[in-house]
Amino acid sequence: MSESTADISERAQLMLRALIERYVVDGQPVGSRTLAREAGLRLSPATIRNVMADLEELGFVSSPHTSAGRVPTVQGYRFFVDTLLSVKPLDRQAVEQIRAELEVEQSPKDLVESASGMLSGITQLAGIVTLPRHEHPLFKRVEFLPLSENRVLAILVAGNDEVQNRILHTERTISAAELQQASNYLNQLFTGKDLDEVRAALLHEMQETRSNMNEMMMTAIRMADQVLEHNADEDFVLAGQTNLMEFHELCDVEKLRNLFDAFSTKRDILHLLDQCVHGEGIQIFIGDESGYRMLDECSMVTAPYSVDGQVLGVLGVIGPTRMAYEQVIPIVDVTARLLGAALNTRE
């Protein structure tokens, strides 16, 4: 926290809290009169304008061109979540409702689907749950064989000699010698590692700008990513994404298309969830903190779920940045704990 942030006055904190709480409810810029009423402070309009100017200078609020009111920024939400938010435990009835949904005799995959649907139903946002990572199949080897018309046959051998074939479409014709080079490169790099590790490594490589990576290496990584993307098709269960269309800041056609494309291709969402697997407790990505442009108007609240101390996956909620964090956080936390407990009884 910067020195200027640490020195924010108690009055300014009260007004920021009131502004965010009002904005979360209706999504409209908050004016001075509304703010004075919501904060319960008897202040002159000039005093309120001065405090708002201070908050704007700190980068916590901004003024849309079309309104005299102000809206919170990502930095404002972050200060609110880290410093001002009061999260109350879920009441017993809500906890029992979640427990009942997850105690029904179900397979692990059905449990994950129930958890995702429940997160969506309770929060009226999008619920997301990764499937449990039980078996950790190992990458043994991959072979690429040339076909006609810029097509390549990929043969992936994993686990107990399980063989998967997939036809890849490439941007150019790749010779048999180049394909052999690509397989040798990948086999040398990944043989013996579990497929989750391999996918995470590929995602990392594709995110990074590698000036020292030659064309053969990039071709190999792109083809391997296509092969493992097929394996990742059921890596997470998403429910309630259409709920996001109810928020005016997300209902721009281009924003929705980019967001739903991300849900469909899964790669960027998976990369974000992979980061959450290695974190502890609740993690919150607000707006552009995720590092992915299509999530700039969204926030994601996640928590890992575990069995016998081993993290098996991650669950969470995706919604607009103006979500009700104090309600969403305990729901995500309790659902993660109860999903882990439900899976434990089926081990």
C-alpha positions in Angstrom: 0.0 0.0 0.0 1.4 3.4 -1.0 1.8 6.1 1.6 -0.9 8.2 0.0 -3.3 5.2 0.2 -2.4 4.5 3.8 -3.2 8.2 4.7 -6.7 8.2 3.2 -8.9 9.9 5.8 -11.7 8.0 7.7 -14.2 10.3 6.1 -12.9 9.6 2.6 -13.1 5.8 3.4 -16.7 6.1 4.5 -17.6 7.9 1.3 -15.8 5.5 -0.9 -17.5 2.6 0.8 -20.9 4.3 0.4 -20.2 5.1 -3.2 -19.2 1.5 -4.1 -22.1 0.0 -2.2 -24.6 2.3 -4.1 -22.9 1.7 -7.4 -23.0 -2.1 -6.9 -26.8 -1.9 -6.5 -27.7 0.1 -9.5 -24.6 0.6 -11.7 -25.2 4.3 -12.1 -22.7 7.1 -11.4 -23.2 8.3 -7.8 -23.8 12.1 -7.3 -22.9 14.2 -4.2 -26.4 14.3 -2.8 -26.9 10.5 -3.0 -23.5 10.0 -1.5 -24.2 12.3 1.5 -27.4 10.4 2.2 -25.9 7.0 1.8 -22.9 7.8 4.0 -25.0 9.3 6.7 -22.7 12.4 6.8 -23.9 16.0 7.3 -21.4 17.6 4.9 -21.7 20.6 2.6 -21.7 19.9 -1.2 -18.3 21.7 -1.3 -16.8 19.4 1.3 -18.1 16.3 -0.6 -16.7 17.6 -3.9 -13.3 18.1 -2.2 -13.3 14.5 -0.8 -14.3 13.2 -4.2 -11.5 15.1 -5.8 -9.1 13.6 -3.4 -10.4 10.1 -4.1 -10.2 10.8 -7.9 -6.6 11.9 -7.5 -5.8 8.7 -5.7 -7.3 6.8 -8.7 -10.1 5.3 -6.6 -13.0 6.9 -8.5 -13.5 8.4 -12.0 -16.0 10.8 -13.6 -17.8 9.5 -16.7 -18.0 12.3 -19.3 -21.8 12.0 -19.4 -22.5 12.5 -15.7 -21.6 14.6 -12.8 -21.5 11.5 -10.6 -18.6 9.2 -10.0 -17.9 5.5 -10.4 -15.3 3.3 -8.7 -12.2 2.2 -10.5 -10.4 -1.1 -10.3 -8.0 0.5 -7.8 -11.0 1.7 -5.8 -12.5 -1.8 -5.7 -9.2 -3.3 -4.7 -8.9 -0.9 -1.7 -12.5 -1.6 -0.8 -12.0 -5.3 -0.9 -8.7 -5.3 0.9 -9.4 -2.6 3.5 -13.1 -1.7 3.9 -15.0 -4.9 3.2 -16.8 -6.6 6.1 -17.5 -10.2 5.2 -20.0 -11.9 7.4 -20.2 -15.8 7.6 -23.1 -17.4 5.8 -26.1 -18.1 8.0 -26.7 -21.7 9.0 -29.7 -22.1 6.7 -27.6 -21.1 3.6 -24.8 -23.4 4.7 -27.2 -26.3 5.1 -28.7 -25.6 1.7 -25.3 -25.9 0.0 -24.5 -29.0 2.0 -27.7 -30.7 1.1 -27.1 -30.0 -2.6 -23.7 -31.6 -2.4 -24.5 -34.5 -0.1 -26.8 -36.2 -2.7 -25.1 -39.4 -3.9 -23.4 -38.3 -7.1 -20.2 -39.0 -9.1 -17.4 -36.5 -8.8 -18.3 -35.0 -12.2 -21.9 -34.7 -11.2 -20.8 -33.0 -7.9 -18.8 -30.5 -9.8 -21.8 -29.7 -12.1 -24.0 -29.3 -9.0 -21.5 -27.0 -7.4 -21.2 -24.9 -10.5 -24.9 -24.6 -11.0 -25.4 -23.8 -7.3 -22.8 -21.0 -7.3 -24.5 -19.5 -10.3 -28.0 -19.9 -8.9 -27.2 -18.4 -5.5 -25.1 -15.4 -6.8 -27.0 -14.9 -10.1 -23.5 -14.7 -11.8 -21.5 -17.4 -13.6 -20.3 -20.3 -11.5 -17.1 -22.2 -12.5 -15.6 -25.4 -11.1 -12.6 -27.3 -12.4 -12.9 -31.1 -12.4 -10.9 -33.0 -9.7 -7.3 -33.8 -10.6 -7.1 -37.4 -9.5 -5.1 -39.5 -11.8 -2.5 -37.1 -13.2 -1.9 -39.0 -16.4 1.7 -38.8 -17.6 2.8 -37.5 -21.0 4.8 -40.3 -22.7 5.3 -39.1 -26.2 3.8 -37.4 -29.1 4.3 -38.0 -32.8 3.3 -35.9 -35.8 2.6 -37.3 -39.3 2.0 -35.2 -42.4 -1.3 -35.5 -44.2 -2.6 -33.6 -47.3 -3.7 -29.9 -47.4 -1.9 -28.5 -44.4 -3.2 -31.2 -42.1 -1.2 -33.1 -39.5 -2.0 -36.3 -37.7 -1.0 -36.0 -34.0 -0.6 -39.2 -31.9 -0.5 -38.6 -28.2 0.6 -41.5 -25.9 -0.2 -40.9 -22.2 -0.9 -42.7 -19.0 -1.1 -46.5 -19.3 -0.2 -46.4 -23.0 -3.5 -44.7 -23.8 -3.3 -43.5 -27.4 -5.2 -40.4 -28.7 -5.3 -39.3 -32.3 -6.2 -35.8 -33.5 -6.0 -34.1 -36.9 -4.5 -30.6 -36.7 -4.9 -27.8 -39.2 -1.7 -25.8 -39.7 -1.1 -22.4 -41.4 1.4 -23.9 -43.9 2.6 -27.2 -45.1 5.1 -28.7 -42.7 7.5 -31.3 -43.9 8.0 -34.7 -42.4 11.5 -33.7 -41.2 10.1 -30.6 -39.5 7.4 -32.7 -37.8 10.0 -35.2 -36.6 12.0 -32.3 -35.2 8.9 -30.9 -33.4 8.1 -34.3 -31.8 11.7 -34.8 -30.7 11.7 -31.4 -29.1 8.4 -31.9 -27.2 9.3 -35.5 -26.2 12.7 -34.3 -24.8 11.0 -31.5 -22.9 7.9 -33.2 -21.5 8.2 -37.0 -21.3 7.4 -38.2 -17.8 5.6 -35.0 -16.7 1.9 -35.1 -16.0 -0.4 -33.6 -18.6 -1.5 -30.7 -16.3 2.1 -29.6 -15.9 2.6 -29.9 -19.6 -0.4 -27.8 -20.4 0.6 -25.2 -17.8 4.1 -25.0 -19.3 2.6 -24.6 -22.8 0.3 -21.8 -21.7 3.2 -20.1 -20.1 5.3 -20.4 -23.2 2.6 -19.0 -25.4 2.1 -16.0 -23.0 5.7 -15.1 -22.9 7.5 -13.3 -25.8 10.5 -15.5 -26.5 12.9 -13.8 -28.8 15.3 -16.8 -28.6 12.6 -19.2 -29.7 13.0 -20.4 -33.3 10.2 -21.2 -35.7 10.5 -24.9 -35.1 10.0 -24.5 -31.4 7.1 -22.2 -31.8 5.5 -24.6 -34.3 6.0 -27.5 -31.9 4.4 -25.6 -29.0 1.4 -24.5 -31.0 0.7 -28.0 -32.2 1.1 -29.5 -28.7 -1.3 -26.8 -27.4 -3.9 -27.9 -30.0 -3.4 -31.6 -28.9 -3.8 -30.9 -25.2 -6.6 -28.4 -25.7 -8.6 -31.4 -26.7 -7.8 -33.0 -23.4 -8.8 -29.8 -21.6 -12.3 -29.8 -23.1 -13.8 -30.9 -19.9 -11.4 -29.4 -17.4 -14.0 -27.1 -16.0 -17.8 -26.8 -15.7 -19.3 -23.4 -16.3 -22.9 -22.5 -15.4 -25.0 -19.3 -15.7 -22.8 -17.4 -18.1 -26.0 -15.9 -19.6 -26.6 -14.1 -16.2 -23.8 -11.8 -17.2 -26.0 -10.4 -20.0 -28.2 -8.8 -17.4 -25.5 -6.2 -16.5 -25.4 -3.2 -18.8 -21.6 -2.8 -18.6 -21.2 -6.3 -20.1 -24.0 -6.3 -22.6 -22.0 -4.5 -25.4 -22.0 -7.0 -28.3 -18.3 -7.0 -28.7 -17.6 -7.4 -25.0 -20.0 -10.3 -24.8 -18.5 -12.0 -27.9 -15.0 -11.8 -26.5 -16.1 -13.0 -23.1 -18.1 -16.0 -24.5 -15.2 -16.8 -26.9 -13.0 -17.0 -23.8 -15.5 -19.4 -22.1 -15.7 -21.5 -25.3 -11.9 -21.8 -26.1 -11.1 -22.1 -22.3 -7.4 -21.5 -22.7 -7.1 -18.1 -20.9 -9.7 -19.0 -18.2 -7.7 -22.2 -17.6 -4.5 -20.3 -17.3 -6.1 -18.0 -14.7 -7.5 -21.0 -12.8 -4.1 -22.8 -12.9 -2.7 -19.8 -11.0 -5.4 -20.2 -8.3 -4.6 -23.8 -7.7 -1.3 -22.8 -6.2 -2.8 -20.0 -4.1 -4.2 -20.3 -0.6 -7.8 -19.5 0.3 -9.9 -16.9 -1.4 -8.3 -15.1 -4.4 -9.9 -12.2 -6.1 -9.0 -10.8 -9.6 -10.6 -7.4 -10.3 -10.9 -6.1 -13.8 -7.6 -5.9 -15.6 -5.7 -7.6 -12.7 -6.5 -10.9 -14.4 -4.1 -9.9 -17.3 -6.7 -10.9 -19.9 -8.5 -8.1 -21.9 -11.8 -10.0 -22.2 -12.1 -9.9 -18.4 -11.3 -6.2 -18.0 -14.9 -5.5 -17.0 -15.2 -8.6 -14.8 -14.1 -9.9 -11.5 -13.4 -13.5 -10.5 -13.6 -14.8 -6.9 -12.0 -18.2 -6.5 -11.1 -20.7 -3.8 -9.3 -24.1 -4.1 -11.1 -27.3 -2.9 -9.1 -30.1 -1.2 -9.3 -33.7 -0.1 -7.0 -34.8 2.7 -4.9 -31.6 2.3 -4.4 -32.2 -1.4 -5.8 -29.5 -3.7 -7.9 -31.2 -6.4 -9.3 -28.1 -8.1 -10.6 -24.6 -8.0 -14.1 -23.1 -7.9 -15.4 -19.6 -8.2 -17.7 -17.0 -9.5 -17.3 -14.6 -12.5 -19.3 -11.4 -12.6 -19.0 -7.7 -13.3 -16.5 -5.7 -11.2 -19.5 -4.2 -9.4 -20.5 -7.6 -7.9 -21.5 -7.8 -4.2 -18.1 -9.1 -2.9 -19.3 -9.4 0.7 -22.0 -11.8 -0.4 -20.0 -13.7 -3.0 -16.8 -14.3 -0.9 -18.4 -16.4 1.8 -20.5 -18.4 -0.7 -17.4 -19.3 -2.7 -15.5 -20.2 0.6 -18.2 -22.4 2.0 -18.9 -24.1 -1.3 -15.2 -25.0 -1.7 -15.1 -26.5 1.8 -18.3 -28.5 1.4 -17.3 -29.7 -2.1 -14.0 -31.0 -0.7 -15.9 -32.7 2.1 -18.4 -34.3 -0.3 -15.6 -35.6 -2.5 -13.8 -37.0 0.5 -16.8 -39.3 1.3 -16.6 -40.7 -2.2 -12.8 -41.5 -2.0 
